[in-house]
């Protein structure tokens, strides 16, 4: 198994074009790095150094817990090793969302959380706010892209509908009732990953590199939405296998 040094990751982020002040939503399969120096300890610091104090790092910490109780600090994410690394950071903040929570690190983290509108993929969701703030998507060794669901809700697709999931959120200091409006799948359909719209966008993505034979990409949230939304509107079943 190949070993990756943290300085190699720093070089990769620089080559992809991540800059100071960037707002970056990260999707990562850490297996791309093989044996990562320090077992991943220090990886988040590499990301933080790249975007600086004015930047924002975001990663999904989805749990789909509601209607069961959701604990902001203790309920573990159901996706990815990167979320575990984020959860250990002292400066991390988490969206109090019992369905599709996110971890955020950066000076504007609290502002994003305060403006969250209790939706997973609405205009006030985390991805909706990133769309307005000039946010970027970083993919490391994966084609996963939660932004696709934001496009689905924006356009409106026949196999999903907005459903409200309610539950109790616990923190270290309080408990309160909450809810999330989630654009849930309503029919037994199988999505294509990657789907043809995603593949078409990736094929023309300017900032795309290979690391250990795995794809790495950086692209603008709004650019993807502008590309994908009219194509999905033209065929609202474009993401579904026949």
C-alpha positions as CSV (number, residue, x, y, z in Angstrom):
1,X,0.0,0.0,0.0
2,X,1.3,3.4,-0.9
3,X,2.2,5.9,1.8
4,X,1.1,9.6,1.5
5,X,2.8,12.3,3.4
6,X,0.8,15.3,4.6
7,X,3.0,17.6,2.5
8,X,1.8,15.5,-0.6
9,X,-1.8,16.4,0.3
10,X,-0.8,20.0,0.7
11,X,0.7,20.0,-2.7
12,X,-2.4,18.3,-4.2
13,X,-4.6,21.0,-2.7
14,X,-2.4,23.7,-4.1
15,X,-2.3,22.1,-7.5
16,X,-6.1,21.9,-7.5
17,X,-6.2,25.7,-6.9
18,X,-7.7,25.9,-3.4
19,X,-7.1,29.5,-2.2
20,X,-7.2,31.5,1.0
21,X,-10.8,32.4,1.9
22,X,-12.4,29.6,-0.1
23,X,-15.6,28.0,1.2
24,X,-15.1,24.3,0.4
25,X,-17.4,21.3,0.8
26,X,-15.3,18.2,0.9
27,X,-16.3,14.7,-0.3
28,X,-13.4,12.3,0.2
29,X,-12.6,8.6,0.1
30,X,-9.4,8.6,2.3
31,X,-8.3,5.3,0.8
32,X,-7.0,7.4,-2.1
33,X,-4.0,8.2,0.2
34,X,-3.2,4.6,1.1
35,X,-1.3,4.8,4.4
36,X,-1.6,8.4,5.3
37,X,1.1,10.0,7.5
38,X,0.0,10.0,11.1
39,X,-3.0,7.9,10.4
40,X,-4.9,11.0,9.3
41,X,-3.9,13.1,12.3
42,X,-3.1,16.5,11.0
43,X,-5.0,16.1,7.8
44,X,-7.7,18.7,8.7
45,X,-4.9,21.1,9.6
46,X,-3.6,20.8,6.1
47,X,-7.1,21.8,4.8
48,X,-7.3,24.6,7.3
49,X,-4.0,26.0,6.4
50,X,-4.9,26.1,2.7
51,X,-8.2,28.1,3.1
52,X,-6.9,30.2,6.0
53,X,-8.8,31.8,8.9
54,X,-11.3,33.5,6.5
55,X,-12.0,30.2,4.7
56,X,-14.7,27.6,5.5
57,X,-14.4,23.8,5.5
58,X,-17.5,21.7,5.3
59,X,-18.1,18.0,5.3
60,X,-21.3,16.0,5.5
61,X,-22.0,14.3,8.8
62,X,-25.3,12.7,7.9
63,X,-27.1,10.5,10.4
64,X,-30.7,10.2,9.3
65,X,-31.6,9.9,13.0
66,X,-35.0,11.5,13.2
67,X,-37.5,10.6,14.6
68,X,-35.0,9.1,17.1
69,X,-33.1,11.6,19.3
70,X,-30.0,13.3,17.8
71,X,-27.1,14.3,20.0
72,X,-25.1,17.1,18.5
73,X,-21.8,16.0,20.0
74,X,-22.3,12.3,20.4
75,X,-24.3,11.0,17.4
76,X,-21.8,9.6,14.9
77,X,-22.0,10.3,11.2
78,X,-22.9,7.3,9.1
79,X,-20.7,8.3,6.2
80,X,-16.9,8.4,5.7
81,X,-13.7,8.5,7.7
82,X,-13.2,12.2,7.1
83,X,-16.2,13.1,9.2
84,X,-14.6,11.3,12.1
85,X,-11.5,13.4,11.8
86,X,-13.6,16.6,11.6
87,X,-15.5,15.6,14.7
88,X,-12.3,15.5,16.8
89,X,-11.4,19.1,16.0
90,X,-11.8,21.5,18.9
91,X,-13.0,24.3,16.6
92,X,-15.6,22.3,14.7
93,X,-19.2,23.3,14.7
94,X,-22.1,21.1,13.7
95,X,-25.5,21.8,12.2
96,X,-28.2,20.7,14.7
97,X,-29.9,18.6,12.0
98,X,-31.0,15.1,12.9
99,X,-31.0,14.1,9.2
100,X,-28.4,15.7,7.0
101,X,-26.0,17.4,9.4
102,X,-22.7,19.0,8.4
103,X,-19.4,19.7,10.2
104,X,-18.1,23.2,9.6
105,X,-14.7,24.8,10.5
106,X,-14.0,28.5,9.9
107,X,-14.9,32.0,11.0
108,X,-18.2,31.9,9.2
109,X,-19.3,28.5,10.5
110,X,-21.6,30.0,13.1
111,X,-23.2,32.3,10.6
112,X,-24.0,29.4,8.2
113,X,-25.5,27.4,11.0
114,X,-27.6,30.4,12.2
115,X,-28.9,30.9,8.7
116,X,-29.8,27.2,8.2
117,X,-33.5,27.0,7.5
118,X,-34.2,23.4,8.7
119,X,-34.0,22.0,5.2
120,X,-31.6,19.4,3.7
121,X,-31.5,20.9,0.2
122,X,-33.5,24.1,0.2
123,X,-32.2,27.6,-0.4
124,X,-31.3,28.0,3.3
125,X,-29.6,24.6,3.5
126,X,-25.9,24.4,3.9
127,X,-25.4,23.6,0.2
128,X,-27.9,26.3,-0.7
129,X,-25.8,28.9,1.2
130,X,-22.6,27.6,-0.4
131,X,-24.3,28.2,-3.8
132,X,-24.8,31.8,-2.9
133,X,-21.5,32.4,-1.2
134,X,-19.3,31.3,-4.1
135,X,-18.6,27.9,-2.5
136,X,-16.6,25.1,-4.1
137,X,-16.8,21.3,-4.1
138,X,-13.6,19.3,-3.5
139,X,-13.8,15.6,-4.5
140,X,-10.9,13.4,-3.5
141,X,-11.1,9.9,-4.9
142,X,-14.8,9.8,-5.2
143,X,-17.7,10.8,-7.5
144,X,-20.1,11.3,-4.5
145,X,-21.9,14.7,-4.8
146,X,-24.6,15.6,-2.3
147,X,-25.2,18.8,-4.4
148,X,-27.1,16.7,-6.9
149,X,-30.0,16.5,-4.4
150,X,-30.0,20.3,-4.2
151,X,-30.5,20.4,-7.9
152,X,-33.2,17.7,-7.7
153,X,-35.2,19.8,-5.2
154,X,-34.6,23.1,-7.1
155,X,-35.9,21.5,-10.4
156,X,-38.5,19.2,-8.8
157,X,-38.4,15.5,-9.7
158,X,-41.3,13.0,-9.7
159,X,-39.6,10.4,-7.5
160,X,-39.0,12.7,-4.5
161,X,-41.2,14.9,-2.3
162,X,-40.6,17.2,0.6
163,X,-41.2,15.4,3.9
164,X,-40.8,16.8,7.4
165,X,-38.9,14.6,9.9
166,X,-39.1,15.7,13.6
167,X,-37.2,14.7,16.7
168,X,-35.4,15.9,19.7
169,X,-31.9,17.4,19.5
170,X,-29.6,17.1,22.6
171,X,-26.5,19.1,23.2
172,X,-24.2,19.2,26.2
173,X,-26.3,22.0,27.7
174,X,-29.9,21.6,26.5
175,X,-32.5,19.6,24.6
176,X,-35.1,20.9,22.2
177,X,-37.6,19.8,19.6
178,X,-36.6,20.3,16.0
179,X,-37.3,19.2,12.5
180,X,-35.8,18.8,9.0
181,X,-37.5,19.2,5.7
182,X,-35.9,16.5,3.6
183,X,-36.5,15.9,-0.1
184,X,-37.1,12.1,0.3
185,X,-37.3,9.5,-2.3
186,X,-40.9,8.2,-2.7
187,X,-40.7,5.5,-5.2
188,X,-38.5,2.4,-5.7
189,X,-36.0,3.8,-8.2
190,X,-32.3,3.2,-8.6
191,X,-30.1,6.2,-9.2
192,X,-27.1,6.1,-11.4
193,X,-23.7,7.0,-9.8
194,X,-22.2,8.7,-11.6
195,X,-25.2,9.8,-13.5
196,X,-25.0,11.2,-17.1
197,X,-25.3,14.8,-16.0
198,X,-22.5,14.4,-13.5
199,X,-20.4,12.6,-16.0
200,X,-20.9,15.3,-18.6
201,X,-19.9,18.0,-16.1
202,X,-16.8,16.0,-14.9
203,X,-15.7,15.5,-18.5
204,X,-15.4,19.2,-19.0
205,X,-14.2,20.2,-15.5
206,X,-11.0,22.2,-15.9
207,X,-9.6,21.6,-12.4
208,X,-9.2,17.8,-12.4
209,X,-6.1,15.8,-11.4
210,X,-5.3,12.2,-10.7
211,X,-3.7,11.1,-7.4
212,X,-2.8,7.4,-7.0
213,X,-4.9,6.8,-10.1
214,X,-8.0,8.2,-8.5
215,X,-9.8,11.4,-9.6
216,X,-9.6,14.7,-7.7
217,X,-11.6,17.7,-8.6
218,X,-12.4,21.2,-7.5
219,X,-15.3,23.1,-9.0
220,X,-17.7,25.9,-8.2
221,X,-21.1,25.0,-6.6
222,X,-23.0,27.6,-8.7
223,X,-21.3,26.4,-11.9
224,X,-22.4,22.9,-11.4
225,X,-26.0,24.0,-10.5
226,X,-26.1,26.2,-13.6
227,X,-24.9,23.2,-15.7
228,X,-27.1,20.5,-14.1
229,X,-30.4,22.3,-13.5
230,X,-31.5,22.9,-17.1
231,X,-30.5,19.4,-18.1
232,X,-32.5,17.8,-15.3
233,X,-35.4,20.1,-16.1
234,X,-35.4,18.9,-19.7
235,X,-35.5,15.2,-18.5
236,X,-36.6,14.9,-14.8
237,X,-35.7,11.1,-14.9
238,X,-32.2,11.7,-16.2
239,X,-30.6,10.5,-13.0
240,X,-32.6,7.3,-12.8
241,X,-31.9,3.9,-14.3
242,X,-34.6,2.6,-16.6
